[in-house]
């Protein structure tokens, strides 16, 4: 799991079965199964309802000029990013 704040800092850690990770409020995070067994991930939130915004969805709904300046990519690249992908994919 990688956790990042609004600055240039990010922390990536590997977890094993039974480990617990914590993401501070308003921090972004990314979870990826890098192993060769099935990942079971449980997210617990202290909120009345669950909300998720994928990074690609968020970036494609931010003014392209702003994203281009901050990430140093051209606006044509940003226009090609998917904007309708769910953050959590159901098991097929």
Secondary structure, DSSP 8 states (H G I E B T S, - for coil): -EEE-SSS-EEE----TT------TT-EEE----SSS--------SSSS-----HHHHHHTS-HHHHHHHHT--HHHHHTS-SS--SS----
